[in-house]
């Protein structure tokens, strides 16, 4: 996962997990942002644990849409 701790704005935290698409690799991510003052260190692990399984159906949907687009081009 990727983590941004105050790199853009001091009080902003961003957490993202990769969205892998077959044939394309990782060109997307699923993430969330929040105020650093509201997140404890353990909350980041919980966010990653929550986001990871959500990336799979997004990956499948993007892959399906990509395949449909390719079929329509033929």
N, C-alpha and C positions, 0 to 999 in steps of 0.2 A: 504494500500500500504506500501511498504518498502522503506526506504530512507537511503542512505549512503552518509554522508557529510564529505568527507576528512578522512574517517576511514582507508582506504587502502593507498591512496596517498592524500596528503594535497589538491591538486588542482582538484581532481576527485570527481564528484557527480554521484551517481547511484540512479535511481528510478525504482521500479518494482511493478507490480500488479500481484495478484495470477491468475493462470490458473487452474480452478477447473475442474476435470475430474470425471464424474459419476462413482461411484464404487471405485475410487481411492482417492478422496479428492484433496487436493492441494499438488502436488509434483513437479509442474513446475511453472515458473513465466515468465512474459514478461517484459523486462526492456530496459532501455537505459542509457548510460553514457555520460557525457560531462564535459567540463572544468567549474569549479566553477565560474571563472571570466566571463564566458559568460552567466550564468544563474542568473536571478533576482529571488527573492523569489516567485513572482507570477508565474514565468515560471514553477515551480515545480507543481503547481496546474493545469496548462494547460497541462503539460506532462501526469499527472495522468488521466485527463479528456480524453485525446487522447488515452492513452493505454488501459483503462478499456474496451471500446467496442471492441477493437481488440482482447482481450483475449477470448471473446465468440466463434468466429469461430475457433480459435486455439483449444479451449477446445473440441468443437464438432468434429474436425478433429482427435484429439488424441483419443477421445472416440470411434469414428468409426473405426479407425485403431486397437484399442485394442480389440474391439468386433470381428472384422474380424480375428484377430490373434487367439482369443479364439475359434472361429468357426472352423478354420483350424486345431486346435489341436484335435478337437473331431473326 
